[in-house]
Amino acid sequence: MVPIFLFRSVDFIIFFQDKVNYIIDVDILLPPPENASSFIRKSYEKYIDDNRTTKEIMLTFMESNK
C-alpha cells in the first residue's frame, strides 16, 4: 500500500502542472450577474472548467476502502 502523502504530493504536482491548484485554496465563486463585464464572465467560466478538471483529477486518484 502506498502512503497517503504520496498521493497528496502527486495530486499537487498534477494540479500544479495543469495550473488548477488555485481551486483548492479559493472559495466557491458565485455566478456573475447578467450585466457583468466579459472579463468577469470569462473568469467565472474558467473557474468552472478548472473546478471540473480538479474534481476529475481527485476522483482519478481516489481508492476504494475494500
Biopython code that builds the backbone (N, CA, C, O; Angstrom):
import numpy as np
from Bio.PDB.StructureBuilder import StructureBuilder

atoms = [
    (1, "MET", "N", (0.841, -1.180, 0.000)),
    (1, "MET", "CA", (0.000, 0.000, 0.000)),
    (1, "MET", "C", (0.890, 1.250, 0.000)),
    (1, "MET", "O", (1.871, 1.328, 0.739)),
    (2, "VAL", "N", (0.536, 2.200, -0.825)),
    (2, "VAL", "CA", (1.321, 3.430, -0.948)),
    (2, "VAL", "C", (0.839, 4.435, 0.107)),
    (2, "VAL", "O", (-0.367, 4.599, 0.296)),
    (3, "PRO", "N", (1.757, 5.096, 0.782)),
    (3, "PRO", "CA", (1.341, 6.065, 1.807)),
    (3, "PRO", "C", (0.487, 7.195, 1.225)),
    (3, "PRO", "O", (0.610, 7.555, 0.054)),
    (4, "ILE", "N", (-0.376, 7.736, 2.078)),
    (4, "ILE", "CA", (-1.290, 8.813, 1.669)),
    (4, "ILE", "C", (-0.522, 10.040, 1.178)),
    (4, "ILE", "O", (-0.922, 10.660, 0.193)),
    (5, "PHE", "N", (0.573, 10.398, 1.849)),
    (5, "PHE", "CA", (1.290, 11.610, 1.465)),
    (5, "PHE", "C", (1.781, 11.550, 0.028)),
    (5, "PHE", "O", (1.909, 12.585, -0.626)),
    (6, "LEU", "N", (2.057, 10.352, -0.469)),
    (6, "LEU", "CA", (2.496, 10.229, -1.855)),
    (6, "LEU", "C", (1.370, 10.631, -2.798)),
    (6, "LEU", "O", (1.599, 11.340, -3.779)),
    (7, "PHE", "N", (0.154, 10.181, -2.503)),
    (7, "PHE", "CA", (-0.982, 10.576, -3.332)),
    (7, "PHE", "C", (-1.199, 12.077, -3.263)),
    (7, "PHE", "O", (-1.480, 12.713, -4.278)),
    (8, "ARG", "N", (-1.074, 12.636, -2.089)),
    (8, "ARG", "CA", (-1.268, 14.083, -1.951)),
    (8, "ARG", "C", (-0.222, 14.850, -2.747)),
    (8, "ARG", "O", (-0.545, 15.852, -3.386)),
    (9, "SER", "N", (1.015, 14.397, -2.718)),
    (9, "SER", "CA", (2.045, 15.109, -3.478)),
    (9, "SER", "C", (1.843, 14.911, -4.976)),
    (9, "SER", "O", (2.091, 15.828, -5.758)),
    (10, "VAL", "N", (1.397, 13.726, -5.384)),
    (10, "VAL", "CA", (1.122, 13.501, -6.800)),
    (10, "VAL", "C", (-0.033, 14.382, -7.249)),
    (10, "VAL", "O", (0.024, 14.986, -8.321)),
    (11, "ASP", "N", (-1.096, 14.462, -6.425)),
    (11, "ASP", "CA", (-2.220, 15.341, -6.749)),
    (11, "ASP", "C", (-1.741, 16.772, -6.918)),
    (11, "ASP", "O", (-2.104, 17.443, -7.884)),
    (12, "PHE", "N", (-0.922, 17.242, -5.978)),
    (12, "PHE", "CA", (-0.458, 18.621, -6.058)),
    (12, "PHE", "C", (0.368, 18.847, -7.314)),
    (12, "PHE", "O", (0.230, 19.879, -7.970)),
    (13, "ILE", "N", (1.227, 17.891, -7.656)),
    (13, "ILE", "CA", (2.047, 18.036, -8.861)),
    (13, "ILE", "C", (1.148, 18.120, -10.092)),
    (13, "ILE", "O", (1.377, 18.938, -10.982)),
    (14, "ILE", "N", (0.130, 17.271, -10.136)),
    (14, "ILE", "CA", (-0.776, 17.302, -11.291)),
    (14, "ILE", "C", (-1.559, 18.600, -11.312)),
    (14, "ILE", "O", (-1.717, 19.202, -12.374)),
    (15, "PHE", "N", (-2.058, 19.049, -10.154)),
    (15, "PHE", "CA", (-2.788, 20.321, -10.101)),
    (15, "PHE", "C", (-1.890, 21.461, -10.560)),
    (15, "PHE", "O", (-2.303, 22.333, -11.324)),
    (16, "PHE", "N", (-0.642, 21.433, -10.073)),
    (16, "PHE", "CA", (0.296, 22.486, -10.436)),
    (16, "PHE", "C", (0.593, 22.436, -11.923)),
    (16, "PHE", "O", (0.665, 23.470, -12.586)),
    (17, "GLN", "N", (0.763, 21.235, -12.442)),
    (17, "GLN", "CA", (1.062, 21.057, -13.862)),
    (17, "GLN", "C", (-0.091, 21.567, -14.724)),
    (17, "GLN", "O", (0.134, 22.186, -15.764)),
    (18, "ASP", "N", (-1.321, 21.307, -14.292)),
    (18, "ASP", "CA", (-2.491, 21.741, -15.045)),
    (18, "ASP", "C", (-2.888, 23.185, -14.722)),
    (18, "ASP", "O", (-3.834, 23.716, -15.303)),
    (19, "LYS", "N", (-2.164, 23.817, -13.795)),
    (19, "LYS", "CA", (-2.422, 25.204, -13.387)),
    (19, "LYS", "C", (-3.830, 25.374, -12.826)),
    (19, "LYS", "O", (-4.500, 26.373, -13.088)),
    (20, "VAL", "N", (-4.263, 24.386, -12.054)),
    (20, "VAL", "CA", (-5.571, 24.468, -11.405)),
    (20, "VAL", "C", (-5.438, 24.346, -9.890)),
    (20, "VAL", "O", (-6.440, 24.153, -9.202)),
    (21, "ASN", "N", (-4.223, 24.455, -9.357)),
    (21, "ASN", "CA", (-4.027, 24.303, -7.919)),
    (21, "ASN", "C", (-4.695, 25.421, -7.116)),
    (21, "ASN", "O", (-4.902, 25.254, -5.914)),
    (22, "TYR", "N", (-5.032, 26.532, -7.725)),
    (22, "TYR", "CA", (-5.701, 27.612, -7.005)),
    (22, "TYR", "C", (-7.128, 27.227, -6.601)),
    (22, "TYR", "O", (-7.676, 27.812, -5.666)),
    (23, "ILE", "N", (-7.725, 26.276, -7.273)),
    (23, "ILE", "CA", (-9.096, 25.862, -6.993)),
    (23, "ILE", "C", (-9.234, 25.377, -5.560)),
    (23, "ILE", "O", (-10.262, 25.605, -4.922)),
    (24, "ILE", "N", (-8.214, 24.715, -5.053)),
    (24, "ILE", "CA", (-8.269, 24.168, -3.700)),
    (24, "ILE", "C", (-8.268, 25.279, -2.661)),
    (24, "ILE", "O", (-8.844, 25.107, -1.586)),
    (25, "ASP", "N", (-7.644, 26.402, -2.948)),
    (25, "ASP", "CA", (-7.478, 27.466, -1.960)),
    (25, "ASP", "C", (-8.526, 28.567, -2.014)),
    (25, "ASP", "O", (-8.655, 29.319, -1.048)),
    (26, "VAL", "N", (-9.271, 28.691, -3.086)),
    (26, "VAL", "CA", (-10.237, 29.791, -3.193)),
    (26, "VAL", "C", (-11.630, 29.331, -2.794)),
    (26, "VAL", "O", (-11.957, 28.146, -2.866)),
    (27, "ASP", "N", (-12.438, 30.287, -2.377)),
    (27, "ASP", "CA", (-13.831, 29.993, -2.062)),
    (27, "ASP", "C", (-14.602, 29.737, -3.350)),
    (27, "ASP", "O", (-14.163, 30.111, -4.438)),
    (28, "ILE", "N", (-15.743, 29.103, -3.211)),
    (28, "ILE", "CA", (-16.593, 28.831, -4.370)),
    (28, "ILE", "C", (-17.118, 30.164, -4.905)),
    (28, "ILE", "O", (-17.643, 30.987, -4.155)),
    (29, "LEU", "N", (-16.968, 30.357, -6.192)),
    (29, "LEU", "CA", (-17.417, 31.607, -6.806)),
    (29, "LEU", "C", (-18.906, 31.549, -7.114)),
    (29, "LEU", "O", (-19.435, 30.512, -7.516)),
    (30, "LEU", "N", (-19.562, 32.670, -6.921)),
    (30, "LEU", "CA", (-20.970, 32.776, -7.293)),
    (30, "LEU", "C", (-21.065, 33.176, -8.759)),
    (30, "LEU", "O", (-20.178, 33.861, -9.268)),
    (31, "PRO", "N", (-22.116, 32.764, -9.438)),
    (31, "PRO", "CA", (-22.265, 33.179, -10.842)),
    (31, "PRO", "C", (-22.338, 34.701, -10.945)),
    (31, "PRO", "O", (-22.947, 35.357, -10.099)),
    (32, "PRO", "N", (-21.725, 35.250, -11.968)),
    (32, "PRO", "CA", (-21.747, 36.715, -12.115)),
    (32, "PRO", "C", (-23.141, 37.190, -12.525)),
    (32, "PRO", "O", (-23.919, 36.430, -13.103)),
    (33, "PRO", "N", (-23.447, 38.444, -12.224)),
    (33, "PRO", "CA", (-24.733, 38.989, -12.667)),
    (33, "PRO", "C", (-24.792, 39.088, -14.190)),
    (33, "PRO", "O", (-23.759, 39.061, -14.859)),
    (34, "GLU", "N", (-25.971, 39.200, -14.719)),
    (34, "GLU", "CA", (-26.137, 39.240, -16.181)),
    (34, "GLU", "C", (-25.438, 40.435, -16.823)),
    (34, "GLU", "O", (-25.005, 40.355, -17.972)),
    (35, "ASN", "N", (-25.326, 41.536, -16.092)),
    (35, "ASN", "CA", (-24.710, 42.735, -16.666)),
    (35, "ASN", "C", (-23.200, 42.823, -16.372)),
    (35, "ASN", "O", (-22.605, 43.894, -16.494)),
    (36, "ALA", "N", (-22.587, 41.695, -15.986)),
    (36, "ALA", "CA", (-21.154, 41.682, -15.686)),
    (36, "ALA", "C", (-20.342, 41.825, -16.972)),
    (36, "ALA", "O", (-20.804, 41.491, -18.062)),
    (37, "SER", "N", (-19.146, 42.320, -16.814)),
    (37, "SER", "CA", (-18.272, 42.503, -17.974)),
    (37, "SER", "C", (-17.854, 41.143, -18.535)),
    (37, "SER", "O", (-17.971, 40.119, -17.863)),
    (38, "SER", "N", (-17.376, 41.151, -19.751)),
    (38, "SER", "CA", (-16.963, 39.899, -20.395)),
    (38, "SER", "C", (-15.770, 39.282, -19.664)),
    (38, "SER", "O", (-15.640, 38.059, -19.621)),
    (39, "PHE", "N", (-14.897, 40.118, -19.087)),
    (39, "PHE", "CA", (-13.756, 39.603, -18.333)),
    (39, "PHE", "C", (-14.233, 38.797, -17.131)),
    (39, "PHE", "O", (-13.708, 37.716, -16.863)),
    (40, "ILE", "N", (-15.212, 39.305, -16.413)),
    (40, "ILE", "CA", (-15.732, 38.610, -15.232)),
    (40, "ILE", "C", (-16.430, 37.323, -15.637)),
    (40, "ILE", "O", (-16.270, 36.298, -14.974)),
    (41, "ARG", "N", (-17.198, 37.360, -16.712)),
    (41, "ARG", "CA", (-17.886, 36.144, -17.177)),
    (41, "ARG", "C", (-16.885, 35.084, -17.627)),
    (41, "ARG", "O", (-17.047, 33.905, -17.310)),
    (42, "LYS", "N", (-15.846, 35.498, -18.368)),
    (42, "LYS", "CA", (-14.832, 34.542, -18.819)),
    (42, "LYS", "C", (-14.021, 33.988, -17.644)),
    (42, "LYS", "O", (-13.644, 32.816, -17.640)),
    (43, "SER", "N", (-13.758, 34.836, -16.652)),
    (43, "SER", "CA", (-13.055, 34.370, -15.453)),
    (43, "SER", "C", (-13.886, 33.323, -14.719)),
    (43, "SER", "O", (-13.351, 32.321, -14.244)),
    (44, "TYR", "N", (-15.180, 33.553, -14.628)),
    (44, "TYR", "CA", (-16.064, 32.587, -13.974)),
    (44, "TYR", "C", (-16.117, 31.279, -14.766)),
    (44, "TYR", "O", (-16.085, 30.199, -14.176)),
    (45, "GLU", "N", (-16.198, 31.366, -16.078)),
    (45, "GLU", "CA", (-16.222, 30.157, -16.915)),
    (45, "GLU", "C", (-14.918, 29.368, -16.778)),
    (45, "GLU", "O", (-14.935, 28.138, -16.746)),
    (46, "LYS", "N", (-13.788, 30.078, -16.697)),
    (46, "LYS", "CA", (-12.501, 29.410, -16.494)),
    (46, "LYS", "C", (-12.486, 28.731, -15.134)),
    (46, "LYS", "O", (-12.003, 27.606, -15.008)),
    (47, "TYR", "N", (-13.011, 29.405, -14.112)),
    (47, "TYR", "CA", (-13.083, 28.807, -12.781)),
    (47, "TYR", "C", (-13.906, 27.515, -12.823)),
    (47, "TYR", "O", (-13.498, 26.509, -12.241)),
    (48, "ILE", "N", (-15.051, 27.529, -13.498)),
    (48, "ILE", "CA", (-15.915, 26.345, -13.594)),
    (48, "ILE", "C", (-15.179, 25.208, -14.300)),
    (48, "ILE", "O", (-15.232, 24.066, -13.844)),
    (49, "ASP", "N", (-14.498, 25.501, -15.399)),
    (49, "ASP", "CA", (-13.734, 24.477, -16.130)),
    (49, "ASP", "C", (-12.604, 23.906, -15.274)),
    (49, "ASP", "O", (-12.395, 22.693, -15.240)),
    (50, "ASP", "N", (-11.875, 24.786, -14.582)),
    (50, "ASP", "CA", (-10.773, 24.339, -13.730)),
    (50, "ASP", "C", (-11.293, 23.523, -12.550)),
    (50, "ASP", "O", (-10.658, 22.557, -12.129)),
    (51, "ASN", "N", (-12.444, 23.913, -12.023)),
    (51, "ASN", "CA", (-13.048, 23.176, -10.924)),
    (51, "ASN", "C", (-13.412, 21.760, -11.376)),
    (51, "ASN", "O", (-13.179, 20.797, -10.646)),
    (52, "ARG", "N", (-13.970, 21.636, -12.551)),
    (52, "ARG", "CA", (-14.313, 20.320, -13.097)),
    (52, "ARG", "C", (-13.052, 19.473, -13.299)),
    (52, "ARG", "O", (-13.045, 18.285, -12.979)),
    (53, "THR", "N", (-12.003, 20.074, -13.822)),
    (53, "THR", "CA", (-10.735, 19.369, -14.019)),
    (53, "THR", "C", (-10.178, 18.880, -12.685)),
    (53, "THR", "O", (-9.712, 17.745, -12.582)),
    (54, "THR", "N", (-10.227, 19.731, -11.672)),
    (54, "THR", "CA", (-9.735, 19.363, -10.348)),
    (54, "THR", "C", (-10.511, 18.188, -9.779)),
    (54, "THR", "O", (-9.918, 17.262, -9.225)),
    (55, "LYS", "N", (-11.824, 18.216, -9.909)),
    (55, "LYS", "CA", (-12.640, 17.105, -9.416)),
    (55, "LYS", "C", (-12.293, 15.813, -10.138)),
    (55, "LYS", "O", (-12.210, 14.757, -9.510)),
    (56, "GLU", "N", (-12.092, 15.882, -11.435)),
    (56, "GLU", "CA", (-11.747, 14.685, -12.200)),
    (56, "GLU", "C", (-10.395, 14.125, -11.771)),
    (56, "GLU", "O", (-10.230, 12.909, -11.669)),
    (57, "ILE", "N", (-9.439, 14.996, -11.521)),
    (57, "ILE", "CA", (-8.117, 14.540, -11.072)),
    (57, "ILE", "C", (-8.234, 13.880, -9.704)),
    (57, "ILE", "O", (-7.646, 12.824, -9.473)),
    (58, "MET", "N", (-8.984, 14.492, -8.801)),
    (58, "MET", "CA", (-9.142, 13.927, -7.465)),
    (58, "MET", "C", (-9.838, 12.563, -7.525)),
    (58, "MET", "O", (-9.437, 11.636, -6.822)),
    (59, "LEU", "N", (-10.851, 12.436, -8.337)),
    (59, "LEU", "CA", (-11.540, 11.152, -8.474)),
    (59, "LEU", "C", (-10.639, 10.080, -9.069)),
    (59, "LEU", "O", (-10.769, 8.900, -8.741)),
    (60, "THR", "N", (-9.740, 10.485, -9.930)),
    (60, "THR", "CA", (-8.824, 9.542, -10.559)),
    (60, "THR", "C", (-7.923, 8.884, -9.521)),
    (60, "THR", "O", (-7.615, 7.697, -9.629)),
    (61, "PHE", "N", (-7.500, 9.647, -8.517)),
    (61, "PHE", "CA", (-6.551, 9.136, -7.535)),
    (61, "PHE", "C", (-7.194, 8.592, -6.267)),
    (61, "PHE", "O", (-6.485, 8.193, -5.343)),
    (62, "MET", "N", (-8.491, 8.570, -6.206)),
    (62, "MET", "CA", (-9.158, 8.019, -5.028)),
    (62, "MET", "C", (-9.090, 6.496, -5.049)),
    (62, "MET", "O", (-9.101, 5.868, -6.107)),
    (63, "GLU", "N", (-9.021, 5.929, -3.867)),
    (63, "GLU", "CA", (-9.011, 4.482, -3.730)),
    (63, "GLU", "C", (-10.270, 4.046, -3.011)),
    (63, "GLU", "O", (-10.805, 4.776, -2.177)),
    (64, "SER", "N", (-10.732, 2.871, -3.333)),
    (64, "SER", "CA", (-11.849, 2.322, -2.575)),
    (64, "SER", "C", (-11.305, 1.710, -1.292)),
    (64, "SER", "O", (-10.138, 1.324, -1.229)),
    (65, "ASN", "N", (-12.136, 1.623, -0.286)),
    (65, "ASN", "CA", (-11.713, 1.084, 1.002)),
    (65, "ASN", "C", (-12.025, -0.392, 1.111)),
    (65, "ASN", "O", (-12.523, -0.843, 2.143)),
    (66, "LYS", "N", (-11.748, -1.142, 0.084)),
    (66, "LYS", "CA", (-12.043, -2.583, 0.099)),
    (66, "LYS", "C", (-10.874, -3.381, 0.598)),
    (66, "LYS", "O", (-10.951, -4.607, 0.674)),
]
sb = StructureBuilder()
sb.init_structure("model")
sb.init_model(0)
sb.init_chain("A")
sb.init_seg("    ")
for serial, (resi, resn, name, xyz) in enumerate(atoms, 1):
    if name == "N":
        sb.init_residue(resn, " ", resi, " ")
    sb.init_atom(name, np.array(xyz, "f"), 0.0, 1.0, " ", f" {name:<3s}", serial, name[0])
structure = sb.get_structure()
